[in-house]
Amino acid sequence: MYTYCNLLVLFCVHLLYLECTVCIKIEPVVTVKQGKLQGGTDTLYDGSTYYSFRGIPYAQPPLGQLRFRAPLPPQPWTGIRKATEYGSSCAQTEDGADSVFQGSEDCLFLNVFTKSLHGRTPVMVFIHGGSYLSGSGDDELYGPKFIVQQDVVLVTLNYRLEVLGFLSLETPEVPGNAGMKDQVAALKWVKENIAKFGGDPDNITIFGESSGACSVTHHILSPMTTGLFHKVIAQSGTSVHDWAIGEDSKSRAFRVGNYLGKNTKNTTELLDFLMSLPAAHLTKLTAATSTEDEKYRGLPERFLPVVEKKFNNVEAFLNENPLDILQSKTVRKVPLILGFNSAEAIIMIEDRLGKLDIYNNNPSYDVPREIAEKISEEKMNDMGKRIRKFYIGDREYTKNDYKEIVSMLSDVHFVYDTHRFTHLYSKHNSPIYMYRFSFESDLNVFKNASTMGLDLKGACHADELFYMFTSDYSKDAYESQQKLKDYVSKVTKLWTDFAKTSNPTPENCSGPKWPAYTTVNKEYLDINEQSTAGRFADKASVEFWDTLYCEAGVSCIKNN
């Protein structure tokens, strides 16, 4: 029989056991360069445990006099910093009738997810999309479980957006690209600290979608990022798209001031004014500062990475146009996956159908900005009519042409420039793997949310994200259908095998082999339930658009 003392001892031992178990379960602690971090644990779909460290500051908060400036290194802290909650998203205003401001200027945080705090596991750093004006690295869209389950370390991050991230006054104080320099600071932090989370600092893959894809291809071309990563995956975006690189940024900056009530032509006066405003006033200014031509030509993305003017003691993120760099002999060589979704423009079709009269009366608006800057108005109108004829024949667009309009918008905004970047980059480097993503299932969240989407074949812009990341938008469908689990495993394995080996289908991989791209055959993989390898994705439309680019004297595939 236990005595009272025996029972008391057993009770205390039991409490100690529980306390230690809880510590092991939810309080992993790592020591990074700036101090100690306490994270948490969670469970993957296969039942194994992973560690999460959220809201880690990778730079000083860009507040006060640091607004618009390149980020400064993070400051150390004392004691143990809790890293169990996401940090604030960067200042942005949600679109829609309510126009709700959210986030903060104190937003330069990243998140690390890993199955083990030991060893040297391949690292994947994801850069979110959102037109450089919205989004964050949080798990609303980018939950880590699918990718971490494939035995890699995942990092997601925030960076400054729209005016706060991409204003350029073309001065030493505000040269532009603050948001891109945020990304560079995050990559430097990862390089310095990821070994403490079981990651391999010598095997880092950066990947991104949409403007995030434009970002990762900019990083290939930037002199600031040498040695910070080893492989790249670009999903629906490259640095040569019209919507990937900004122009006339100084004039746009003055339009910001004018719209907000400061009519000046003096950059110092403008900067002082913009520095005095609350962050909420410096969001949702893209449409307000668009020119009449920009309202209808191209995508509504205006505060973008820019080619910086050269200043003493100011390190530029980009000092040459991406096309010029690609056509030089100094391009950095890294293994690359890039591609597009088979029906990207489903996400745009409802807006376009509401403006058919404008485009029927002004066919030149379908001519890309890069071409429009090189040719006469008469030639632009002629090209606009040729574009329309290629897709629907000798007549005007009607609402019944929504399938053809989706094809046209997908080609001009995504497909052609993906081919152009691939062709130009392949002349410097291999291996390159091109894809066309055409999965259709309940995981195609953006397509299925469109009233037009269910009547259209293919994958919409951003649909592939739900085959790579956990999200509340797709959770119920994923957990209720075994085939969706198989689809996710298939897609994430391609991405993570590439991160591990530089080959998305290594020798020991079952299923179809993904051939490397060559300029002769333009090999690609159509990623769907029965993935198949092919040659020259969307050949007819790419050749049509290439003819227009060549005619305008713009860098094109045929002439390179």
Helices and strands as residue ranges (DSSP letters): H 4-26, E 29-32, E 35-38, E 40-43, E 49-57, G 64-66, E 80-82, E 92-93, E 101-102, E 109-114, E 121-127, H 145-148, E 153-157, H 162-166, H 178-193, G 194-197, E 199-209, H 211-221, G 223-225, E 231-235, G 242-244, H 249-260, H 267-275, G 279-282, G 287-289, H 322-326, E 336-341, G 344-348, H 349-353, H 356-361, G 363-366, H 369-372, H 377-392, G 399-401, H 402-410, I 411-415, H 416-426, E 432-437, H 445-449, G 453-455, G 463-467, H 475-480, H 482-501, E 523-527, E 532-535, H 539-551
